[in-house]
Amino acid sequence: MKTIFRVSVIFLIVAIFSGCAAVKPWEREYLSDPIMQLDANKEEKAVKEHFLGTREGSTGSLGVSGGGCGCN
């Protein structure tokens, strides 16, 4: 029973500290690159949402209103 507890504690410690990483200041530029963002191109996202809202007519939670003609 003690070995199972010890293995569990070791596994827990390894799991907690495996996500910690020190990022050097010169490496932060890669993390702030626009390609790392989920929606880097705002204009392209707006056009895509408008297209889906007007053509499909069934998209939700995108903030798009209007009918099938695209003329709100």
N, C-alpha and C positions, 0 to 999 in steps of 0.2 A: 504494500500500500504506500509506503514511503517513497519507493522508486517512482511510482506513478505520479505522486504529488510533485516530486522533484523534477521529473520530466515535464510535467505540465507547467510548473513555474518557469523553468528554463525556456520552454516554448513560448510562453506568454511574454517574457522579457525580450526574447529575440524578435517576436512579432511587433512589439511596441517600438523598439529601437531601430527596426529595419526601415521604417518610413522616415526617419530623421536624416536629413542631409544638409551639410553646410554648403551653401552656394557662395562662391567667391564673387566679389563685385564685378569682375570682368566677365563672369559667366551669366550675369543677370540679363545682359542684352539679348541672349537667346530666348530667355523666358518671356521677355516683353515684346518679342517679335509679333507682328500682327497675325502671322499665320498660326500662332499658338492660341488665338482667341477663337471662341466658338462661332461668332459672327463677325469676322474681321471686316467684310465689305458690307457696310450698312445699305448702300444704294442697291446692290445686287439682292440683298435680302428683301428690301422693300418691293422691288420689282417682282421677285418670285412670289411673295405673299399676295401682291395685287393680282398677279396672273392666276394663282390658285384660287383666290377668292372670286374672281370673275368667271373663270372657266368651269371650275368644279362646282361652285355654289354650295359646297357642303363642308368647307373647311371651318374650323372653329378655333377660338381662343387666339386668333392672330390679330385681332383688332381691325379686320377688314370688313367693310360694309358695302353693300351694293348688289346689283343683280348680274345677269349674264352679259349685258352689253358693255360693261366697263365704264359707264358714264355716271357713276355715283349720283 
